[in-house]
Amino acid sequence: MVKRLLFPMFLLSLALAWAQAQPPDPAQFGFPQVKASLIVQPWDYLRLGLGSMVLTVPSGAFGQDPVRLEILLGDPNQWQAYAPKGQKVLLAFALRVTNLRTGERILRFVQPLHFAFYGPAITPEAQYLDVTFTNPPNVSPNPVKPIIQVFPLGPRHQNGRLSHPIAGAGVGWLVTAP
């Protein structure tokens, strides 16, 4: 009788240990839409434009193995409740990077990626916020301030750019503006 109980308990503890070792999946924490999925070789240099968002991946950013890079989006309306007062969520996104040789997720990059977001709503008061993969999420300003530039396009129009390095995929991000 004891042997019959020990084996299922062993399998359960093994499954729990494996589940705890896996990093949280951004798709389960508010970023369900895979906007782009591509294979990146170690020598690749990419500049990927997705609407108002541009992501630049330098050569060797993920190490020596090929990876699957996925850009995941969340619904800005659902994230609005987490935005600072007076700010509107313009973009909610996360990255999921998987080493194709080992199957493991990569949370820290060898070299940072470069993120930029363009739009007329970007002003000097725009914010770049980190989002934890927890329930409920913790939303806080990234410790590295974004670079914000505003370009006048005439007497009544402007376009702005918010840019920021991305050193890893352990959190998601919100871009907000007044």
Biotite code that builds the C-alpha atoms (Angstrom):
import biotite.structure as struc

atoms = struc.array([
    struc.Atom([0.000, 0.000, 0.000], chain_id="A", res_id=1, res_name="MET", atom_name="CA", element="C"),
    struc.Atom([2.805, 2.422, 0.866], chain_id="A", res_id=2, res_name="VAL", atom_name="CA", element="C"),
    struc.Atom([4.571, 1.750, -2.458], chain_id="A", res_id=3, res_name="LYS", atom_name="CA", element="C"),
    struc.Atom([1.382, 2.524, -4.376], chain_id="A", res_id=4, res_name="ARG", atom_name="CA", element="C"),
    struc.Atom([1.145, 5.907, -2.630], chain_id="A", res_id=5, res_name="LEU", atom_name="CA", element="C"),
    struc.Atom([4.819, 6.820, -2.930], chain_id="A", res_id=6, res_name="LEU", atom_name="CA", element="C"),
    struc.Atom([5.017, 6.662, -6.737], chain_id="A", res_id=7, res_name="PHE", atom_name="CA", element="C"),
    struc.Atom([2.088, 9.075, -7.397], chain_id="A", res_id=8, res_name="PRO", atom_name="CA", element="C"),
    struc.Atom([3.454, 11.417, -4.713], chain_id="A", res_id=9, res_name="MET", atom_name="CA", element="C"),
    struc.Atom([6.879, 11.297, -6.387], chain_id="A", res_id=10, res_name="PHE", atom_name="CA", element="C"),
    struc.Atom([5.340, 12.138, -9.782], chain_id="A", res_id=11, res_name="LEU", atom_name="CA", element="C"),
    struc.Atom([3.375, 15.002, -8.264], chain_id="A", res_id=12, res_name="LEU", atom_name="CA", element="C"),
    struc.Atom([6.445, 16.474, -6.566], chain_id="A", res_id=13, res_name="SER", atom_name="CA", element="C"),
    struc.Atom([8.446, 16.113, -9.802], chain_id="A", res_id=14, res_name="LEU", atom_name="CA", element="C"),
    struc.Atom([5.706, 17.908, -11.778], chain_id="A", res_id=15, res_name="ALA", atom_name="CA", element="C"),
    struc.Atom([5.550, 20.712, -9.183], chain_id="A", res_id=16, res_name="LEU", atom_name="CA", element="C"),
    struc.Atom([9.331, 21.143, -9.241], chain_id="A", res_id=17, res_name="ALA", atom_name="CA", element="C"),
    struc.Atom([9.319, 21.309, -13.058], chain_id="A", res_id=18, res_name="TRP", atom_name="CA", element="C"),
    struc.Atom([6.473, 23.839, -13.060], chain_id="A", res_id=19, res_name="ALA", atom_name="CA", element="C"),
    struc.Atom([8.315, 26.023, -10.559], chain_id="A", res_id=20, res_name="GLN", atom_name="CA", element="C"),
    struc.Atom([11.514, 25.890, -12.648], chain_id="A", res_id=21, res_name="ALA", atom_name="CA", element="C"),
    struc.Atom([9.758, 27.224, -15.757], chain_id="A", res_id=22, res_name="GLN", atom_name="CA", element="C"),
    struc.Atom([9.536, 31.007, -16.026], chain_id="A", res_id=23, res_name="PRO", atom_name="CA", element="C"),
    struc.Atom([6.038, 32.483, -16.238], chain_id="A", res_id=24, res_name="PRO", atom_name="CA", element="C"),
    struc.Atom([4.542, 32.622, -19.710], chain_id="A", res_id=25, res_name="ASP", atom_name="CA", element="C"),
    struc.Atom([3.580, 36.211, -20.679], chain_id="A", res_id=26, res_name="PRO", atom_name="CA", element="C"),
    struc.Atom([0.629, 34.823, -22.671], chain_id="A", res_id=27, res_name="ALA", atom_name="CA", element="C"),
    struc.Atom([-0.908, 33.677, -19.371], chain_id="A", res_id=28, res_name="GLN", atom_name="CA", element="C"),
    struc.Atom([-0.445, 37.099, -17.760], chain_id="A", res_id=29, res_name="PHE", atom_name="CA", element="C"),
    struc.Atom([-2.180, 39.574, -20.059], chain_id="A", res_id=30, res_name="GLY", atom_name="CA", element="C"),
    struc.Atom([-0.177, 39.340, -23.304], chain_id="A", res_id=31, res_name="PHE", atom_name="CA", element="C"),
    struc.Atom([-2.077, 36.653, -25.270], chain_id="A", res_id=32, res_name="PRO", atom_name="CA", element="C"),
    struc.Atom([-1.673, 37.835, -28.877], chain_id="A", res_id=33, res_name="GLN", atom_name="CA", element="C"),
    struc.Atom([1.439, 36.659, -30.729], chain_id="A", res_id=34, res_name="VAL", atom_name="CA", element="C"),
    struc.Atom([2.017, 39.584, -33.088], chain_id="A", res_id=35, res_name="LYS", atom_name="CA", element="C"),
    struc.Atom([5.262, 38.228, -34.561], chain_id="A", res_id=36, res_name="ALA", atom_name="CA", element="C"),
    struc.Atom([7.207, 34.979, -34.299], chain_id="A", res_id=37, res_name="SER", atom_name="CA", element="C"),
    struc.Atom([10.537, 34.470, -36.009], chain_id="A", res_id=38, res_name="LEU", atom_name="CA", element="C"),
    struc.Atom([13.669, 32.368, -35.828], chain_id="A", res_id=39, res_name="ILE", atom_name="CA", element="C"),
    struc.Atom([16.778, 34.409, -35.025], chain_id="A", res_id=40, res_name="VAL", atom_name="CA", element="C"),
    struc.Atom([20.218, 32.966, -35.755], chain_id="A", res_id=41, res_name="GLN", atom_name="CA", element="C"),
    struc.Atom([23.167, 34.115, -33.600], chain_id="A", res_id=42, res_name="PRO", atom_name="CA", element="C"),
    struc.Atom([24.637, 36.167, -36.474], chain_id="A", res_id=43, res_name="TRP", atom_name="CA", element="C"),
    struc.Atom([21.346, 37.855, -37.450], chain_id="A", res_id=44, res_name="ASP", atom_name="CA", element="C"),
    struc.Atom([20.844, 41.595, -37.109], chain_id="A", res_id=45, res_name="TYR", atom_name="CA", element="C"),
    struc.Atom([17.145, 42.462, -37.326], chain_id="A", res_id=46, res_name="LEU", atom_name="CA", element="C"),
    struc.Atom([15.106, 45.620, -37.435], chain_id="A", res_id=47, res_name="ARG", atom_name="CA", element="C"),
    struc.Atom([11.472, 44.654, -37.108], chain_id="A", res_id=48, res_name="LEU", atom_name="CA", element="C"),
    struc.Atom([8.707, 47.226, -37.598], chain_id="A", res_id=49, res_name="GLY", atom_name="CA", element="C"),
    struc.Atom([5.220, 46.429, -36.316], chain_id="A", res_id=50, res_name="LEU", atom_name="CA", element="C"),
    struc.Atom([2.994, 49.445, -36.803], chain_id="A", res_id=51, res_name="GLY", atom_name="CA", element="C"),
    struc.Atom([4.185, 52.159, -34.428], chain_id="A", res_id=52, res_name="SER", atom_name="CA", element="C"),
    struc.Atom([6.686, 49.812, -32.767], chain_id="A", res_id=53, res_name="MET", atom_name="CA", element="C"),
    struc.Atom([10.240, 49.082, -33.954], chain_id="A", res_id=54, res_name="VAL", atom_name="CA", element="C"),
    struc.Atom([12.397, 46.400, -32.339], chain_id="A", res_id=55, res_name="LEU", atom_name="CA", element="C"),
    struc.Atom([16.088, 46.157, -33.224], chain_id="A", res_id=56, res_name="THR", atom_name="CA", element="C"),
    struc.Atom([17.960, 42.940, -32.427], chain_id="A", res_id=57, res_name="VAL", atom_name="CA", element="C"),
    struc.Atom([21.769, 43.156, -32.612], chain_id="A", res_id=58, res_name="PRO", atom_name="CA", element="C"),
    struc.Atom([23.894, 40.212, -33.716], chain_id="A", res_id=59, res_name="SER", atom_name="CA", element="C"),
    struc.Atom([24.576, 37.817, -30.857], chain_id="A", res_id=60, res_name="GLY", atom_name="CA", element="C"),
    struc.Atom([21.868, 39.304, -28.633], chain_id="A", res_id=61, res_name="ALA", atom_name="CA", element="C"),
    struc.Atom([20.684, 35.883, -27.440], chain_id="A", res_id=62, res_name="PHE", atom_name="CA", element="C"),
    struc.Atom([23.970, 33.969, -27.369], chain_id="A", res_id=63, res_name="GLY", atom_name="CA", element="C"),
    struc.Atom([25.343, 31.219, -29.593], chain_id="A", res_id=64, res_name="GLN", atom_name="CA", element="C"),
    struc.Atom([22.165, 29.242, -30.311], chain_id="A", res_id=65, res_name="ASP", atom_name="CA", element="C"),
    struc.Atom([19.225, 30.013, -32.595], chain_id="A", res_id=66, res_name="PRO", atom_name="CA", element="C"),
    struc.Atom([16.100, 31.221, -30.813], chain_id="A", res_id=67, res_name="VAL", atom_name="CA", element="C"),
    struc.Atom([12.423, 31.772, -31.467], chain_id="A", res_id=68, res_name="ARG", atom_name="CA", element="C"),
    struc.Atom([11.614, 35.415, -30.745], chain_id="A", res_id=69, res_name="LEU", atom_name="CA", element="C"),
    struc.Atom([7.950, 36.162, -30.153], chain_id="A", res_id=70, res_name="GLU", atom_name="CA", element="C"),
    struc.Atom([6.430, 39.584, -29.657], chain_id="A", res_id=71, res_name="ILE", atom_name="CA", element="C"),
    struc.Atom([3.244, 39.325, -27.637], chain_id="A", res_id=72, res_name="LEU", atom_name="CA", element="C"),
    struc.Atom([0.635, 42.051, -27.288], chain_id="A", res_id=73, res_name="LEU", atom_name="CA", element="C"),
    struc.Atom([-1.944, 42.749, -24.646], chain_id="A", res_id=74, res_name="GLY", atom_name="CA", element="C"),
    struc.Atom([-5.147, 44.754, -24.971], chain_id="A", res_id=75, res_name="ASP", atom_name="CA", element="C"),
    struc.Atom([-4.360, 48.373, -23.943], chain_id="A", res_id=76, res_name="PRO", atom_name="CA", element="C"),
    struc.Atom([-7.946, 48.757, -22.674], chain_id="A", res_id=77, res_name="ASN", atom_name="CA", element="C"),
    struc.Atom([-7.493, 45.862, -20.241], chain_id="A", res_id=78, res_name="GLN", atom_name="CA", element="C"),
    struc.Atom([-4.226, 47.350, -18.977], chain_id="A", res_id=79, res_name="TRP", atom_name="CA", element="C"),
    struc.Atom([-5.715, 50.835, -18.514], chain_id="A", res_id=80, res_name="GLN", atom_name="CA", element="C"),
    struc.Atom([-6.670, 50.059, -14.901], chain_id="A", res_id=81, res_name="ALA", atom_name="CA", element="C"),
    struc.Atom([-2.943, 49.682, -14.107], chain_id="A", res_id=82, res_name="TYR", atom_name="CA", element="C"),
    struc.Atom([-1.817, 52.930, -15.760], chain_id="A", res_id=83, res_name="ALA", atom_name="CA", element="C"),
    struc.Atom([-0.789, 55.898, -13.632], chain_id="A", res_id=84, res_name="PRO", atom_name="CA", element="C"),
    struc.Atom([-3.498, 58.479, -13.117], chain_id="A", res_id=85, res_name="LYS", atom_name="CA", element="C"),
    struc.Atom([-3.769, 60.782, -16.130], chain_id="A", res_id=86, res_name="GLY", atom_name="CA", element="C"),
    struc.Atom([-1.958, 58.346, -18.456], chain_id="A", res_id=87, res_name="GLN", atom_name="CA", element="C"),
    struc.Atom([-3.464, 56.310, -21.305], chain_id="A", res_id=88, res_name="LYS", atom_name="CA", element="C"),
    struc.Atom([-2.011, 52.938, -22.305], chain_id="A", res_id=89, res_name="VAL", atom_name="CA", element="C"),
    struc.Atom([-0.821, 53.143, -25.916], chain_id="A", res_id=90, res_name="LEU", atom_name="CA", element="C"),
    struc.Atom([0.934, 49.770, -26.097], chain_id="A", res_id=91, res_name="LEU", atom_name="CA", element="C"),
    struc.Atom([1.107, 46.650, -23.911], chain_id="A", res_id=92, res_name="ALA", atom_name="CA", element="C"),
    struc.Atom([3.745, 44.129, -24.999], chain_id="A", res_id=93, res_name="PHE", atom_name="CA", element="C"),
    struc.Atom([6.066, 41.368, -23.871], chain_id="A", res_id=94, res_name="ALA", atom_name="CA", element="C"),
    struc.Atom([8.749, 39.194, -25.418], chain_id="A", res_id=95, res_name="LEU", atom_name="CA", element="C"),
    struc.Atom([9.052, 35.419, -25.281], chain_id="A", res_id=96, res_name="ARG", atom_name="CA", element="C"),
    struc.Atom([12.454, 34.103, -26.345], chain_id="A", res_id=97, res_name="VAL", atom_name="CA", element="C"),
    struc.Atom([13.072, 30.349, -26.523], chain_id="A", res_id=98, res_name="THR", atom_name="CA", element="C"),
    struc.Atom([16.432, 28.668, -27.142], chain_id="A", res_id=99, res_name="ASN", atom_name="CA", element="C"),
    struc.Atom([15.764, 26.229, -29.987], chain_id="A", res_id=100, res_name="LEU", atom_name="CA", element="C"),
    struc.Atom([18.589, 23.865, -28.993], chain_id="A", res_id=101, res_name="ARG", atom_name="CA", element="C"),
    struc.Atom([17.636, 23.457, -25.317], chain_id="A", res_id=102, res_name="THR", atom_name="CA", element="C"),
    struc.Atom([13.951, 24.448, -25.354], chain_id="A", res_id=103, res_name="GLY", atom_name="CA", element="C"),
    struc.Atom([14.563, 26.780, -22.413], chain_id="A", res_id=104, res_name="GLU", atom_name="CA", element="C"),
    struc.Atom([13.248, 30.312, -22.220], chain_id="A", res_id=105, res_name="ARG", atom_name="CA", element="C"),
    struc.Atom([15.827, 33.104, -22.211], chain_id="A", res_id=106, res_name="ILE", atom_name="CA", element="C"),
    struc.Atom([15.160, 35.820, -19.654], chain_id="A", res_id=107, res_name="LEU", atom_name="CA", element="C"),
    struc.Atom([18.467, 37.772, -19.828], chain_id="A", res_id=108, res_name="ARG", atom_name="CA", element="C"),
    struc.Atom([20.026, 38.825, -23.121], chain_id="A", res_id=109, res_name="PHE", atom_name="CA", element="C"),
    struc.Atom([23.733, 38.883, -23.946], chain_id="A", res_id=110, res_name="VAL", atom_name="CA", element="C"),
    struc.Atom([23.222, 42.264, -25.618], chain_id="A", res_id=111, res_name="GLN", atom_name="CA", element="C"),
    struc.Atom([20.220, 44.540, -25.132], chain_id="A", res_id=112, res_name="PRO", atom_name="CA", element="C"),
    struc.Atom([17.612, 44.921, -27.846], chain_id="A", res_id=113, res_name="LEU", atom_name="CA", element="C"),
    struc.Atom([16.446, 48.407, -28.795], chain_id="A", res_id=114, res_name="HIS", atom_name="CA", element="C"),
    struc.Atom([12.751, 49.282, -28.620], chain_id="A", res_id=115, res_name="PHE", atom_name="CA", element="C"),
    struc.Atom([11.146, 52.397, -30.107], chain_id="A", res_id=116, res_name="ALA", atom_name="CA", element="C"),
    struc.Atom([7.519, 53.528, -30.246], chain_id="A", res_id=117, res_name="PHE", atom_name="CA", element="C"),
    struc.Atom([6.391, 56.359, -32.528], chain_id="A", res_id=118, res_name="TYR", atom_name="CA", element="C"),
    struc.Atom([3.221, 58.422, -32.470], chain_id="A", res_id=119, res_name="GLY", atom_name="CA", element="C"),
    struc.Atom([1.655, 61.847, -32.036], chain_id="A", res_id=120, res_name="PRO", atom_name="CA", element="C"),
    struc.Atom([0.608, 60.924, -28.465], chain_id="A", res_id=121, res_name="ALA", atom_name="CA", element="C"),
    struc.Atom([4.254, 60.599, -27.345], chain_id="A", res_id=122, res_name="ILE", atom_name="CA", element="C"),
    struc.Atom([5.154, 63.694, -25.344], chain_id="A", res_id=123, res_name="THR", atom_name="CA", element="C"),
    struc.Atom([7.835, 64.357, -22.718], chain_id="A", res_id=124, res_name="PRO", atom_name="CA", element="C"),
    struc.Atom([5.354, 63.042, -20.117], chain_id="A", res_id=125, res_name="GLU", atom_name="CA", element="C"),
    struc.Atom([5.097, 59.586, -21.748], chain_id="A", res_id=126, res_name="ALA", atom_name="CA", element="C"),
    struc.Atom([6.135, 56.633, -19.587], chain_id="A", res_id=127, res_name="GLN", atom_name="CA", element="C"),
    struc.Atom([7.724, 53.199, -20.076], chain_id="A", res_id=128, res_name="TYR", atom_name="CA", element="C"),
    struc.Atom([6.462, 50.846, -17.355], chain_id="A", res_id=129, res_name="LEU", atom_name="CA", element="C"),
    struc.Atom([7.490, 47.334, -16.292], chain_id="A", res_id=130, res_name="ASP", atom_name="CA", element="C"),
    struc.Atom([4.760, 44.730, -15.748], chain_id="A", res_id=131, res_name="VAL", atom_name="CA", element="C"),
    struc.Atom([5.437, 41.630, -13.635], chain_id="A", res_id=132, res_name="THR", atom_name="CA", element="C"),
    struc.Atom([4.075, 38.258, -14.711], chain_id="A", res_id=133, res_name="PHE", atom_name="CA", element="C"),
    struc.Atom([2.052, 37.798, -11.527], chain_id="A", res_id=134, res_name="THR", atom_name="CA", element="C"),
    struc.Atom([-1.603, 37.884, -10.591], chain_id="A", res_id=135, res_name="ASN", atom_name="CA", element="C"),
    struc.Atom([-2.297, 40.700, -9.909], chain_id="A", res_id=136, res_name="PRO", atom_name="CA", element="C"),
    struc.Atom([0.513, 42.317, -11.898], chain_id="A", res_id=137, res_name="PRO", atom_name="CA", element="C"),
    struc.Atom([2.804, 44.892, -10.383], chain_id="A", res_id=138, res_name="ASN", atom_name="CA", element="C"),
    struc.Atom([3.242, 47.890, -12.701], chain_id="A", res_id=139, res_name="VAL", atom_name="CA", element="C"),
    struc.Atom([6.094, 50.291, -12.010], chain_id="A", res_id=140, res_name="SER", atom_name="CA", element="C"),
    struc.Atom([8.345, 52.706, -13.911], chain_id="A", res_id=141, res_name="PRO", atom_name="CA", element="C"),
    struc.Atom([11.359, 51.033, -15.478], chain_id="A", res_id=142, res_name="ASN", atom_name="CA", element="C"),
    struc.Atom([14.466, 52.053, -13.487], chain_id="A", res_id=143, res_name="PRO", atom_name="CA", element="C"),
    struc.Atom([16.090, 53.260, -16.732], chain_id="A", res_id=144, res_name="VAL", atom_name="CA", element="C"),
    struc.Atom([14.298, 56.347, -18.014], chain_id="A", res_id=145, res_name="LYS", atom_name="CA", element="C"),
    struc.Atom([13.213, 56.170, -21.657], chain_id="A", res_id=146, res_name="PRO", atom_name="CA", element="C"),
    struc.Atom([14.589, 58.570, -24.228], chain_id="A", res_id=147, res_name="ILE", atom_name="CA", element="C"),
    struc.Atom([11.747, 60.723, -25.540], chain_id="A", res_id=148, res_name="ILE", atom_name="CA", element="C"),
    struc.Atom([12.035, 62.959, -28.580], chain_id="A", res_id=149, res_name="GLN", atom_name="CA", element="C"),
    struc.Atom([9.287, 65.122, -30.039], chain_id="A", res_id=150, res_name="VAL", atom_name="CA", element="C"),
    struc.Atom([9.495, 66.224, -33.663], chain_id="A", res_id=151, res_name="PHE", atom_name="CA", element="C"),
    struc.Atom([7.362, 69.193, -34.793], chain_id="A", res_id=152, res_name="PRO", atom_name="CA", element="C"),
    struc.Atom([5.573, 68.565, -38.082], chain_id="A", res_id=153, res_name="LEU", atom_name="CA", element="C"),
    struc.Atom([4.074, 72.003, -38.456], chain_id="A", res_id=154, res_name="GLY", atom_name="CA", element="C"),
    struc.Atom([2.344, 74.559, -36.269], chain_id="A", res_id=155, res_name="PRO", atom_name="CA", element="C"),
    struc.Atom([-0.299, 72.117, -34.948], chain_id="A", res_id=156, res_name="ARG", atom_name="CA", element="C"),
    struc.Atom([1.173, 68.645, -35.421], chain_id="A", res_id=157, res_name="HIS", atom_name="CA", element="C"),
    struc.Atom([3.978, 66.658, -33.892], chain_id="A", res_id=158, res_name="GLN", atom_name="CA", element="C"),
    struc.Atom([5.277, 63.131, -33.778], chain_id="A", res_id=159, res_name="ASN", atom_name="CA", element="C"),
    struc.Atom([7.116, 61.651, -30.831], chain_id="A", res_id=160, res_name="GLY", atom_name="CA", element="C"),
    struc.Atom([9.455, 58.736, -30.259], chain_id="A", res_id=161, res_name="ARG", atom_name="CA", element="C"),
    struc.Atom([9.952, 56.866, -27.005], chain_id="A", res_id=162, res_name="LEU", atom_name="CA", element="C"),
    struc.Atom([12.954, 54.524, -27.049], chain_id="A", res_id=163, res_name="SER", atom_name="CA", element="C"),
    struc.Atom([14.425, 52.170, -24.489], chain_id="A", res_id=164, res_name="HIS", atom_name="CA", element="C"),
    struc.Atom([16.895, 49.266, -24.291], chain_id="A", res_id=165, res_name="PRO", atom_name="CA", element="C"),
    struc.Atom([15.513, 45.830, -23.437], chain_id="A", res_id=166, res_name="ILE", atom_name="CA", element="C"),
    struc.Atom([17.965, 43.693, -21.447], chain_id="A", res_id=167, res_name="ALA", atom_name="CA", element="C"),
    struc.Atom([15.728, 40.675, -20.928], chain_id="A", res_id=168, res_name="GLY", atom_name="CA", element="C"),
    struc.Atom([12.276, 39.131, -21.103], chain_id="A", res_id=169, res_name="ALA", atom_name="CA", element="C"),
    struc.Atom([11.483, 38.722, -17.417], chain_id="A", res_id=170, res_name="GLY", atom_name="CA", element="C"),
    struc.Atom([8.727, 41.365, -17.453], chain_id="A", res_id=171, res_name="VAL", atom_name="CA", element="C"),
    struc.Atom([6.298, 42.914, -19.920], chain_id="A", res_id=172, res_name="GLY", atom_name="CA", element="C"),
    struc.Atom([5.927, 46.615, -20.662], chain_id="A", res_id=173, res_name="TRP", atom_name="CA", element="C"),
    struc.Atom([3.371, 49.375, -21.050], chain_id="A", res_id=174, res_name="LEU", atom_name="CA", element="C"),
    struc.Atom([3.894, 52.586, -22.997], chain_id="A", res_id=175, res_name="VAL", atom_name="CA", element="C"),
    struc.Atom([1.638, 55.336, -21.670], chain_id="A", res_id=176, res_name="THR", atom_name="CA", element="C"),
    struc.Atom([1.092, 59.010, -22.403], chain_id="A", res_id=177, res_name="ALA", atom_name="CA", element="C"),
    struc.Atom([-1.202, 61.756, -21.083], chain_id="A", res_id=178, res_name="PRO", atom_name="CA", element="C"),
])
